[in-house]
Amino acid sequence: MTTSLIALSMKKQEKDIILQEKNVMIHEKDSMIQEKYNMIHEKDTIAYEKDVIIQVKDKEIQKV
């Protein structure tokens, strides 16, 4: 009987390890998605800054 309890305990540990590994993978995917979002946000910010610079240059040209 103790052998079957040990076997059940080992199976539970294996399942717990698999769940932990899945959680780590999900966390890594979430981190990758967050990094992609940050990159998109940075690109948007750069595009906005370039647009502002163009607007300033246009105003300077209009003054001349």
C-alpha positions in Angstrom: 0.0 0.0 0.0 2.8 2.4 0.8 4.3 1.7 -2.7 1.1 2.9 -4.3 1.0 6.0 -2.1 4.6 6.8 -3.1 3.7 6.3 -6.7 0.7 8.6 -6.4 2.9 11.2 -4.7 5.5 11.0 -7.5 2.8 11.4 -10.2 1.4 14.4 -8.3 4.9 15.9 -8.2 5.4 15.3 -11.9 2.0 17.0 -12.6 3.0 19.9 -10.4 6.3 20.3 -12.3 4.6 20.2 -15.6 2.2 22.9 -14.4 5.1 25.0 -13.2 6.8 24.6 -16.6 3.6 25.7 -18.4 3.2 28.7 -16.1 6.8 29.7 -16.9 6.1 29.4 -20.6 3.0 31.5 -20.3 4.9 34.1 -18.4 7.6 34.1 -21.1 5.0 34.6 -23.8 3.4 37.4 -21.8 6.9 39.0 -21.4 7.5 38.7 -25.2 4.0 40.3 -25.9 4.8 43.1 -23.5 8.2 43.7 -25.2 6.5 43.8 -28.6 3.9 46.3 -27.2 6.8 48.4 -25.8 8.5 48.4 -29.2 5.3 49.5 -30.9 4.8 52.2 -28.4 8.4 53.4 -28.9 7.9 53.5 -32.7 4.7 55.4 -32.2 6.5 57.9 -30.0 9.3 58.3 -32.5 6.8 58.8 -35.3 5.0 61.5 -33.2 8.3 63.3 -32.4 9.2 63.3 -36.1 5.7 64.7 -36.9 6.2 67.5 -34.4 9.6 68.3 -35.8 8.1 68.5 -39.3 5.3 70.8 -38.1 7.9 73.1 -36.4 10.0 73.2 -39.6 6.8 73.9 -41.7 6.0 76.8 -39.3 9.6 78.2 -39.7 9.3 77.9 -43.5 6.0 79.8 -43.4 7.6 82.6 -41.4 10.2 83.1 -44.1 
